[in-house]
Amino acid sequence: MTLTDIPQIVAIEQEAFTGPWTAEAFVNELTNNHFARYMVMVHDDEVIGYGGMWTIMDEAHITNIAIRYDYRGQGLGKRLLTELQQTAVFFGASRMTLEVRVSNEIAQRLYRKLGFEPAGVRPGYYTDNQEDALIMWAELDSARTESNDEYE
Ligand SMILES: CC(C)(COP(=O)(O)OP(=O)(O)OC[C@H]1O[C@@H](n2cnc3c(N)ncnc32)[C@H](O)[C@@H]1OP(=O)(O)O)[C@@H](O)C(=O)NCCC(=O)NCCS
């Protein structure tokens, strides 16, 4: 992800989330946060998905992941998250965590497919409707994430 991607990312963010990040938040991540790693998925010169994380010591924390509405349900989210997992391993992570709305069953299903398991709840984590967040963790098996031949 580069600064020039941000307008397209903010458009996807607004389509995907009730509490979308602002352009400033992404600028800050790309320019001031040394722990941040963000990537985009591009098709025909257009951003169709993106995801990011913070890698700190041996842990990676996913901050956001989204696929443009028209491109969902084609395996792209799985591909993007697999790429994030591989990148996290490259940066030395052995575990990955994220928060997801308890109502977001589609995302939870994706996460379970890629090795995440529920590990607790943060009550009222989402400020727009006080919804609880499910905390999920995955062990990153470097052998598995590096040789995921499904997409090679
Ligand atoms: C969550 C999201 C990134 C998934 O991306 P995607 O490209 O649509 O997902 P994929 O096509 O790779 O599907 C991956 C898995 O997710 C689940 N899934 C995807 N779409 C689904 C649907 N409509 N119904 C049920 N499960 C679904 C399935 O388990 C699927 O695996 P399978 O196809 O092998 O059964 C996408 O729906 C999105 O951008 N949602 C809005 C933003 C969001 O909620 N982000 C997560 C915040 S924590």
Ligand as a Chemical Component Dictionary entry (heavy atoms), coordinates in Angstrom:
data_LIG
# 
_chem_comp.id                   LIG 
_chem_comp.type                 NON-POLYMER 
_chem_comp.pdbx_formal_charge   0 
_chem_comp.three_letter_code    LIG 
# 
loop_
_chem_comp_atom.comp_id 
_chem_comp_atom.atom_id 
_chem_comp_atom.alt_atom_id 
_chem_comp_atom.type_symbol 
_chem_comp_atom.charge 
_chem_comp_atom.model_Cartn_x 
_chem_comp_atom.model_Cartn_y 
_chem_comp_atom.model_Cartn_z 
_chem_comp_atom.pdbx_ordinal 
LIG C1  C1  C 0 -14.562 -10.758 5.140  1  
LIG C2  C2  C 0 -14.127 -10.541 3.680  2  
LIG C3  C3  C 0 -12.757 -9.864  3.658  3  
LIG C4  C4  C 0 -14.036 -11.916 3.002  4  
LIG O1  O1  O 0 -13.552 -11.716 1.685  5  
LIG P1  P1  P 0 -14.066 -12.603 0.457  6  
LIG O2  O2  O 0 -13.136 -12.389 -0.676 7  
LIG O3  O3  O 0 -15.497 -12.342 0.221  8  
LIG O4  O4  O 0 -13.915 -14.083 1.060  9  
LIG P2  P2  P 0 -13.526 -15.389 0.242  10 
LIG O5  O5  O 0 -14.258 -15.444 -1.036 11 
LIG O6  O6  O 0 -12.038 -15.502 0.213  12 
LIG O7  O7  O 0 -14.105 -16.506 1.200  13 
LIG C5  C5  C 0 -13.357 -16.971 2.291  14 
LIG C6  C6  C 0 -14.284 -17.705 3.245  15 
LIG O8  O8  O 0 -15.132 -16.766 3.873  16 
LIG C7  C7  C 0 -16.424 -17.355 4.044  17 
LIG N1  N1  N 0 -17.392 -16.631 3.237  18 
LIG C8  C8  C 0 -17.144 -15.730 2.242  19 
LIG N2  N2  N 0 -18.295 -15.226 1.779  20 
LIG C9  C9  C 0 -19.274 -15.818 2.479  21 
LIG C10 C10 C 0 -20.695 -15.704 2.476  22 
LIG N3  N3  N 0 -21.351 -14.877 1.645  23 
LIG N4  N4  N 0 -21.402 -16.467 3.355  24 
LIG C11 C11 C 0 -20.774 -17.292 4.209  25 
LIG N5  N5  N 0 -19.419 -17.444 4.265  26 
LIG C12 C12 C 0 -18.708 -16.722 3.409  27 
LIG C13 C13 C 0 -16.323 -18.783 3.588  28 
LIG O9  O9  O 0 -15.925 -19.582 4.671  29 
LIG C14 C14 C 0 -15.206 -18.685 2.574  30 
LIG O10 O10 O 0 -14.531 -19.871 2.371  31 
LIG P3  P3  P 0 -15.097 -20.949 1.264  32 
LIG O11 O11 O 0 -15.383 -20.165 0.034  33 
LIG O12 O12 O 0 -13.958 -21.891 1.119  34 
LIG O13 O13 O 0 -16.312 -21.517 1.894  35 
LIG C15 C15 C 0 -15.181 -9.707  2.894  36 
LIG O14 O14 O 0 -16.448 -10.294 3.076  37 
LIG C16 C16 C 0 -15.263 -8.252  3.331  38 
LIG O15 O15 O 0 -14.531 -7.405  2.839  39 
LIG N6  N6  N 0 -16.190 -7.965  4.279  40 
LIG C17 C17 C 0 -16.371 -6.594  4.773  41 
LIG C18 C18 C 0 -15.237 -6.173  5.655  42 
LIG C19 C19 C 0 -15.071 -7.102  6.837  43 
LIG O16 O16 O 0 -16.017 -7.557  7.459  44 
LIG N7  N7  N 0 -13.786 -7.350  7.176  45 
LIG C20 C20 C 0 -13.431 -8.144  8.314  46 
LIG C21 C21 C 0 -13.436 -7.280  9.518  47 
LIG S1  S1  S 0 -12.843 -8.139  10.969 48 
# 
loop_
_chem_comp_bond.comp_id 
_chem_comp_bond.atom_id_1 
_chem_comp_bond.atom_id_2 
_chem_comp_bond.value_order 
_chem_comp_bond.pdbx_ordinal 
LIG C1  C2  SING 1  
LIG C2  C3  SING 2  
LIG C2  C4  SING 3  
LIG C2  C15 SING 4  
LIG C4  O1  SING 5  
LIG O1  P1  SING 6  
LIG P1  O2  DOUB 7  
LIG P1  O3  SING 8  
LIG P1  O4  SING 9  
LIG O4  P2  SING 10 
LIG P2  O5  DOUB 11 
LIG P2  O6  SING 12 
LIG P2  O7  SING 13 
LIG O7  C5  SING 14 
LIG C5  C6  SING 15 
LIG C6  O8  SING 16 
LIG C6  C14 SING 17 
LIG O8  C7  SING 18 
LIG C7  N1  SING 19 
LIG C7  C13 SING 20 
LIG N1  C8  SING 21 
LIG N1  C12 SING 22 
LIG C8  N2  DOUB 23 
LIG N2  C9  SING 24 
LIG C9  C10 SING 25 
LIG C9  C12 DOUB 26 
LIG C10 N3  SING 27 
LIG C10 N4  DOUB 28 
LIG N4  C11 SING 29 
LIG C11 N5  DOUB 30 
LIG N5  C12 SING 31 
LIG C13 O9  SING 32 
LIG C13 C14 SING 33 
LIG C14 O10 SING 34 
LIG O10 P3  SING 35 
LIG P3  O11 DOUB 36 
LIG P3  O12 SING 37 
LIG P3  O13 SING 38 
LIG C15 O14 SING 39 
LIG C15 C16 SING 40 
LIG C16 O15 DOUB 41 
LIG C16 N6  SING 42 
LIG N6  C17 SING 43 
LIG C17 C18 SING 44 
LIG C18 C19 SING 45 
LIG C19 O16 DOUB 46 
LIG C19 N7  SING 47 
LIG N7  C20 SING 48 
LIG C20 C21 SING 49 
LIG C21 S1  SING 50 
# 
